[in-house]
């Protein structure tokens, strides 16, 4: 029974009267009126919030005296006039994170934007709360500690500045004034906004380069006199806004291509050998990768072009690249590019090393970003670039002249589009510094098992085709079992001579996949597979149809087992059949067990020698994958499933042994049944041979028909298993045509068969 108790609360709130920058806070205290000894009592809770009322008045935005950025712009910026809501479209609706850049003069702690001599913040959060008239913006600027990773803006009074500014359409920059939240204590009774001596400017640089990849640049500084309380020196910030990719007009300026030409002259002048490589403008230029250091440690990474020639690249996760230019988007090379196979390119390389990854003199556990630019040879697939890495010293002070290490060479060899040998992307990241240099690092090896877009398309097409093949195979299995049922209906006397062990093997072959699929229906995450394969719900619909047909085949086989079993129990059944069945089982069971032990030993041998793994990727695009979706060697259970598939391939063995032992002369099996079922079993191996020779890339997740985790598949097995299946079918044919022991040497053909005698009833005596 629920018990309701009334709480005695007091909740006064103070709202601003004339809503403006200096009066925009809502404060109050939630108090309990209950006795302190009451269980419902709680200590007072202070509340502080920013008013979101539409009655806000901008009092400092656009005021040259209070809001001036001071002098002209420090660089060319992009215009925001093309947006329907102007600057409001750019700033509203999200929180941006910008890295802070301190000068060498900040060593004494005089550059902390929130005051004090404590630890300097690493980054700044920028969140616009309101915007009017296409250019006037109210902003919250936060400086949380380095461990803050949440997407929600942390409204802490001691680390938050309240600001308002105006987008200068002439200079293409945002100029803002920021104020502190004062008179706040633990009670937050009477806080207010004041001390508006902080200035902020922000722009979107029109020109990007190797040493400046940030799409947002800005500064924050104090307008106070040096030595005055709250003064801090100018601090720069840079980063990328969430809307940067939607801005038009970015240009990339190549500054080190001549240096690349000299360093990679031999590679750039090489000619192709008839292979076709990715076009520089295609989405295949982006790829996921593994980076291995000299100790064998592995880090995951991703590389994507920033620009190709004069175009800014922004590849989609799957499909054609989306390119932003100053004019009309270009789908292919320009007229001048058609006569040159060398393209100027720039890249952004991101590495996510594990906590103990050795990189340079120390251990890197944070994300590593390398900007690079160079030349791509479309004839040879060679990409040669010079890279720059941002360096951050241990005291968190970034000195302007020492923030970049540009003594890095990046070399990448793309595999051909028409590769037949299973080539994969390889490359290196090397430092050109001397080993004694503190910024030197050992060479890093790049590798990628991503596949190209056309291969991904072919994989999706192949999945659809394989689903049809599975559906056809299961349908044929139903037809062949149905023909066997018609055969025993016409000739009911042959039912006892059908091997129960053989029927059990066939029935289990359809029952186990049904059980596994039923379990997967509740346990598997189909959304991940659908995301990679771009199949939406169509794949699941086809799977449901396949399961329904498999269920029909299973029920028909179960009916055949029931009829055979019942015929063995009748008065007319020969008692020697069960003895012969047991002898056949005694022969096949050790074979099955011995094969299982062999599969187990092979599994142990394979796993003990497998030291490296490779990731699963569908295409050359960035995907966030959970660890369980990376490629891994088959487990012991999966190897046993493959062995079970091998037993199913040899389903006729128990029938052959039963025929020999009992020396049956009947045609127990319809030729359409055992020949047709054999064809259904050997077709996947024939298809696997074709698949192996028609494509050189590997995508295990897309294997549906001839699944490598459900049977033994290789060039050798694809020849041995069909040969064995055909041999067994021929043996059954010869047994039913020339006698069960016709396949044995003559001295073993002595008849020990039981003769059929008429049953004499009491009426005949």
N, C-alpha and C positions, 0 to 999 in steps of 0.2 A: 504494500500500500504506500503511495506517495504521500509525503508529508510536506506541506508548504509552510514556509516561515517568512515573515515580513522582515525586510532589511530596512533599517533606519539610516538613510543616506542624505548627504548634503553635497550638492554639486554646483557651485557657482562658477560661471565662466565670464571672462571679460572679452568683449568683442571690440575691435577698433571702430571709432566713430567716423573719422574721415580716412578712408582706406587709401594708403599710399605707401611708399617705400619705408618711411620712418614710422608708420603706424599700420603694420600688417600682421601682427601676431595675435593669436587667440591663446589665452592662458587661463588656467583654473586649477582647482584642487577637488578631488573626490574624497570625501571624508565619511567616516562611519560614526553614527550617533549612538551606537550600541555601547553597552558597558564594556570596559576593557577585559573583564573576566568572561564575557560572552564569547562563545565559539565563532559567532558571526562577525566579530570585530576585526578590523584591519587598520593598519597604519595609513595615514593620508597619502594619496597618490597624486603627484603633480602632473599636469598636462600642458603641453606646449604644441601649438600647431600654427601653420601658415594659412591665413584666410584665402579662400578661393572665390570670394564674392565677385560678381561682375562689376561692382561699383568702384573698382580700383582706378586710381588716377595716377598716371605717370607724371612725376614732378621733376625728375632729373634726366630722363631720356631725352636727348636732343638739346640739352642745355650745354652750350659750348664751354661755359665756365666750369660746370661741375663734371661734365661728361666727356671732355675732350680727350682724344688719344694722345695728344701731344705731338705736333709736327706732322709731316707727311707719312704715308704708308711705307713700311720697310720692304715692300715687294708687291708684285702684281697679283691681284686676287680675282677670283671668278665672280661673275655677276649672278645674283639670285633673282633677277627680274623675270626670268622665263617661267618661274613657278607661279601657279595660280594665286597662291597666298603669299608670294614673296618669301621673305626670310622666315615667316611663320611656318611655312611648309618644311623648312630645313630644321628648325630647332625644336618644334613641339613634338611630344609623343614618345620620347625616349630619353635615356640617360647615356651620355658619352663618357668615356674614360680616356684621359690624356696623360701621358707620361711627362713628368717635370724634368727640366734641364736647368741645373744650377751652374753658375760660373765659379771660377777658381777663388773668387773673393768670398765665397759662402762658407769657408771653412770654420769661421768663428760663430756660426749659427745665426747670422744676421739675415738669413733669407727665408725664414719660416713665415709663410703667409698668415698663419693663425697665431703668430706670436710665440714668445717663449724661446728658450734655448735647448729644447728637447730634440728628439729625433726628427730629422727632416722627412716630410712625407715623400713617397715615391711617385704618387700619381694624384690626379685631380679629377673629381666627378663634376659633370656639367649637366644640369637638368633645368630646362625651361618650363616654367609653371603657367605662364600666360603670354599671349602675343596678340597685338592689335595693330591695325592700320598697316599691315604688311611689313612692319619694320621695328616696332617697339616691343621689347621682350623683357619679361621679369624672369630672373634666373636664380637658382640655388647653386652655389659653388661649394663643394665639399672636399675635405682633405682627410679621409679616414686613414687608419693605420694600414701597413703593407699587407696584412693578412686578410683584409676585407675582400670578399669575392662575390657577394650577393648582387643581384641585378637591381634591387630596390635602393633608392637613394637614402643614405643614413642621415636623418635629420637630428644631428647632435649639435647643440648650441655652441659648444667650444671648438668645433671643427667646421662650422658652416658659415658661409657668408651669403647674405641676401643682396641681390644685385638687380639693377635694371639698366637696360642699354638700348641702343638704337643702331640699326643697320645703316651704314653710310653707303648709299648707292653710288656716290661719286668715287670714293676710295675703295669700294667693295670690301668693307670690313665692318666688324661689330665693335663699337666702342661702348663700354659700360662702366658704371661706378658701383662699387661693392661696399657694403656696410657690415659691421659686426653685430652680433647679438650680445647685448650687455646686461648687467645686473641679474644674471642668472645664478642661482645657487641650487642646492639640492631640492629646495622647495619650489623653485620656478614661480614665485608669487608675482613679481612685477618686472619681468624682463621687457626690454625694449630694443629697438634697432637704432644704432647710432655709429659714431666714428666712421663716417663715410669718406675715408681718405685712401681707399684702395681702388686702383684702376685696372681695367682689363681690356685687351684688344684681341680679336680673333679674325682670321681670314682663311679662305680656301685658296692656296697657292695655285696659280695657273700653270706653272711649269714644274714638273717633277724631274728628278735626276737620280743618279746612283747614290749620291750623298744626302738626298732629301726625298724620301719616299712618303712622307706624311702628307695626307690630304687636308689636314687641319694644322695650322700654325698659330701661335698666339703668345702673349706675354701678360704677366700680372705683376704689378709693382705698387709701391706705396708712394703717395703724394706728399708724405710728411718730410720733414727736415731730418737729415742724418743725426742720430742721437736721440731723437724724440721717441717717446714711448709708442710702441707699435710699428716703428719703421722697419721695413725690410727691403733688401735690394731687389732689383728686377729679376724675375724668374721666368724662363721660357717654358712653354708646353707644346707638345706635338702629339699627333695620333691620327686616327681615322674616325670620321663620323659614320653613323649607320646610314646616312643618306648620301655619302660621298659618291657611291656608284651611280646615283641617279643624276649627278651633276654633269653637265656637258661643257666641254671646253678645255679639259685637261690636255696638256702637251707633255711629251717626255723628251728631254734633251740628253742625247748620248754624248758622253765626254771621254770615254776610255776605249772606244772601238778600235782606234789605231794601235793602242797598246795590245789589244787582243789579237789583232791581225799579225803583229810581229811575234807574239808568243805562240800562236797557233797557225802559223803560215802553212806548215806542211799539211795539217788536217784540213784547212780551209781550201787548199788548192787541189785536194784529192778529188778524183772523179768517181762517180757511182759505178757499180758493177751490175747494172740492170735491175736493181731492186728499187722499190718504191717506198718512200718514207713519208711521214706525216707532213702535210702542208703547214707552214708556219702559222697560219691563221686558224687552224682547226682546233677543236677542243681536245684533241689527242695530245696537245703539247703540255697539258697539265697532268700530273701523275702523283700517286702515292708511292712511298718508298720506305725502305729500311736502310738505316745507316749503321755501319759496323766500324768500331774503332780498333786500334791495334791490340786491345785486350780481348777482342771477340765479343764485347758488349754490344747490344743492339738497341737502337732507338728508332721510333717511328717518325715519319716526316711526310711533308707534302710540299710539292713545288708547283707553282702556277705562274704563267707569264703575267707581267704587269703591262707590257706594251710590246707590240710587234710593228716594227718600222714606225710610222707616225700614228698608229692606232693604239688606243688604250684598250687592253684586253680585260674582259670580265666574263669568263667562261661559266656557263650554267652547269649544274650538277650532272645533267644528262641531256644531250642534244646539241644543237648548233650553238657556237659561242655567241655571246651578246657583246658587241663591240661598240664603244662610245667614241665618237670623234668630234672634231670641231665643226665638221660639215655633215654631209650625209654619211651614214654608216656604210663601210666597205665590206663586202662579203669575201673578196679575194684580193690578190695582189694588185698593186697599182700598175699603170702602164710601164713605168720604169722598172718595176720589180720583175716583170715577165721575162726580161732579158738577163736577169741575175738570179742565181740560186743561193746567194748569200743574203740573209736577212738580219738586220739589226734587231735584237730582242733584249728585253729586260725581264728578270724573274724575281719572285719573292719565294724564298726557301724557309720553311718553318720546321724545326725539330722539336720533338717532345721526348727528351731523354728520361730514362728511369733515374731514381734517386742516386745511384752509385755510378752513373755514367762518367767515364774519364774523358774530359775534353780540355785539351791544353794542359796548363800546369796544375790545374785543380780539378774539382769534381763539379759538374754542372747538373743541377736538379731542376732548373727552370727552363722555360721555353727559349730556344735559341732561334733568332731570326737573322737571315743573311739576305741582303739585297745584292743582286748581281745583274750585270749587263754584258753583252757580247754579241757573238755572231752565230747564226744557225745555218748549216749547209743542208739545203733540201735534197741535194743529190746523194749525200752520204749519211744523213741523219746524225751528224756530229754537231754538238752544241758546246761551244767553248766560251767561257765567261770569266770576268773578274768580279769578285764578290767583296762586299763590305759588311762587317759585323759590328753592331753597336756594343761598346764596352762600357761597363759600369764598375767603378772602383769600389773597394770594400767600405769606404766611408760614405757611399751614396752621393758623392759629388761628381757630376759630369763636367769635365773641363772641355770647353768648346773645341780646342784643337786636338783633343785626344779621345773623342767620343767614337771614332770609327777606326776599325782595322781593315784597310782595303788591300792588304797583301794576301789575298786569297784567290786561288784559281779553282774554277769549277768546270769539270769536263763530263759530258754526258753523251752516251751513244744510244740512240733510239733503235729499236729493232725494226726490220722492214715490215711494211704493211702486208706484204705477201710472203712472210716468213713461213717456211715449211719445217724448220729444224727446231722449233721451240725456243727461239732466241728470246731473251728478256732484256729489259733496259739495264744498263750498267753505267757506272761513272765513279768519279772521285771528287772529293773536296780536299784541297791541299793548301797548306800555308807556304808562301814563298819567302818567309822570314828565315833567318838563321836559327839553328836549334838552340842557341844560347839566348835568343830573344825571349823575353817573358810572355809575349803574345803568340809564340810558336805553338802549333799543335800537330800531332801526328796525323798522317793522311787518313781520311775517312772514306770507306768504300760504300758506294751507293748501289742499290739493287731494287728492282721493282718487277713484280709479277702482274702488273696491271695489263689489261687487254685494251685494244683499240675499240673505237666506237663501232666500226663495221663488224668487229668480232662480237661485240656485245649484241648488236642487232641480229647477227647470225645465231648467237646463243639463244636468244628469245624465240627466234623462228624455229630453231631445233627443238626447243622445249615443247612448243605447240605440236610439232611433228611427232615427237616422242610420246606425248600424251595420246595422240591418235593411235600410235603403234601399240601402246599399252592397252588402249580400249579395244583395238582390233584383236590383239592376242588373247585377251580375256574373253572376248566374244567368241573367237574360234574355239577356245577351251570349252566354253559352254556348248557349242555346236558338236564338238567331238565327243563329249561326255553324253550329250543327248543321243548321238548316233549309237553309242555303246548301249544305252538304255533301250533303244529300239531293237538292237541286236539280241539282247537277252530276253526281250519280250517275245520275239519271234522264235528264239531258241532257249527256252527257260532251263533246259537240261545242262547248259554250259555254265550256269551261274556258280555252282560249287567249285569249279576249276579255275576261277579267277583268284589271283593272289590277294589275300586280305592285306598283307604287308605293303604290296604295291599300291593298293587303294589308299591305305593309311598315309603313305608318303605323299601321294598326290593331294589328298585332302588337307593334310597339314601344310602343304605348300601354299594353299590359298587361305587357310585359316590364320596362319601366323601373320601375314601382312595385314589382314583385317584387324587383328588384335593390336598390332603396332600402330596402325593408322587410327584406331579408336583411342589409344592412349595419347597419340600425338595431337588428336583433336582438342584435348584438354590441356596439354603441356606445352606444345610447340608455339612459338611466336611467329605466325605467318606474316605479320606486318613487316618484319625485317626482310624476309625473302621477297615479298611483293615490292618493297621499296627498291631493292637492288635490281630486280628483273623488270620493273616497270609494267607488271602484268595486272595490277589492280586486283579485282576479285575474280577475273576470268580463270586464273590458275586453280583457285579453290573450287570453282564450279566444275571444272573438268575433273578434278580429283574426286569430287562427290560422285560423278557419273561412273568413273573407273571403279570406285568402291562398290557401287550398286551392282555392276556387272560381275565383279569379283565375288560378291555375296551370292549371286545367282549360280555361278560356277561351283562355289562351295556347297550350296544346297543340293545341286544335282549330283555331285560326287558323294555327298553324305547319303543320298538316296541309293546310289549304287552300292555303297558299303553296306547299307541296311539290307538290301536285297541279297547280296552275297552271303552275308552273315546268316540270314534267315534260311537260305537254301542249305547251308551246312548243318542246320539243326533239324531238318526234315528226316523222315524215316527212310527216304530213298537215297540219302546222302551216304557216301562211302566213308567208313570210319578212318580209313588210311589217309584221308585228305588233311585232317588236322595234324597227324603225325608228320606228314610231308611238309606242311606249312611250318611246323616247329623246327624241322631240320633246316629248311630254307632260312628261317630266322636265325638259327644258331650259326649259319654261315655268314649271313649279311651283317649281323650285329657286331661281331668282332671286326669286320671290315670297317663298319661305320665308326666304331670306337677308336680303332687304330688310326683312321683318317682324322678324327677329331684331335687325338693326341699329337699327330703330325702337324695339324694346323696350329695347335697351341705352341709347339716348339718353334715353328716358323715365326709365329708372332713374337715370341720372346727374342729370337735372333734379330728380327727386324727392329724392334724397339730399342734394343741395346746398342745398335749401331746408328740409330737416328739421333743426331745431335743438333741438327738445325731444323727450323721450320720456316715456312713461308706463308704470308698472309693471304687471305682471300679478298680479292677486289673484283668488282664487276668491270669497271672501266677506269679510265684515267681521270677520275673526279674524286673529290673529297667526300668521304662518308664517315660518319661517326659510328664505329662498330664496337659492340661489347666484346670483351675478350673471348667469350665462348664461340664467336663466329669466325675466329681466325682458323686457318688451316691447321689440322692436327692429324697425326698418323691414325689409322683405324684402331679402335679399341679391341680388346679381346672379344667382347660381345659382337662387334661388327665383323671380326674375322670368322666367328662361329656362324654368323648369318650367311656369310659368303660360302662357308663350307656346306651349310644346309642347302643353299642353291645348287651346289655341285651334286649333292645326293638326289635332289629333285631332277637334275639333268639325267641321272641314271636310274630313273624310276622303273624301267623294265627289268632290272636285274633280279628282284624277287620273283617275278613271273617266270623268267628263264630258269631259275633254280628250281621252282616248284614243278615246272614241266619236266625237268630232268629227273628229279627225285621220284615223282609220282608216275612218270612215264605216261602222261596223259596224251590221248589221241584226238581230243576235241579241239575245236577252234574257239577257245574261250574269249578271245579278244577280236573285235571287229577291226579289220585292217585300217579303216578310216580313223579309228580311235588311236591305235598305237602309232601309226604313221603320222597322223595329223598332230597329235600331242608332241611327238618328237620334233616335228617341224617348228611348232610353237616354242620349244625349248632351245633349238639351235639358231633360230633367227636372230635373237639378241647378240649372239657371238659374231654372226656374219655382219650385223650392223655395226658392232663395235670395231671390227676390222676396218670397215669403210670409214667410220668416224675418226679412227686414229690416223688414217692416212689422208683424210680430207682437211683436217685442222690440226695445227701444231700447238694450240694454246689449251690451257687446262682450267676448267671451271666446274669443280666437283659438285657445287650446290645445284647446278642446272641439270645434272644427270637424272633422268626419270626412267627412260627405257634403257636397258643394259646398264643398270646402276652398279657402279664398281663396288659399292658397299653391300650388295645383295647377292653377289656371285663372284667367281673367279674370272677376271677379264685381263688378258694380255695377248700378245701375238701368239705365244705358245698355247695358252689355254683356249684361245679362240679357234685353234686348229684341233687340239686334242679332244675337247668336249664335244664338238659337232661330230668328229670322227667316231667317238665312242657311242654317241647317240644313234648314229646311222648304223653302226655295227650291231647294237642291241636290237634295233628294229629289224634288221636282216635276220638275226638269229631267231627272233619270234616268228618271222615269216617262214623260215625253213622248218622250224619246229611244228608249226600248224599245218604245213604242207607235206612234209616228208617224215614226220614223227619227232617226238620230243627229244630223242637221243641221237638224232641224225648228225648232230654237230660233234658227237663224241667219236673217238676211235672205235673200230668194230668190236674189239674185245670187251668194251664197256657197254655194248648195246644189248647185252642179254636182257631179255624181257623179264622183269619181275613185277609186271603190272598185274593188278587185280582184275580178274575177269568178272564181267557183269553177268549175273544169273537171275533168272526170273524169280520173283517173290511168290511163294506158294502160300495161298491162304487156306483156312480151315475148310472152305467149301470144296477145294480141290483134293483134299485127303479122303 
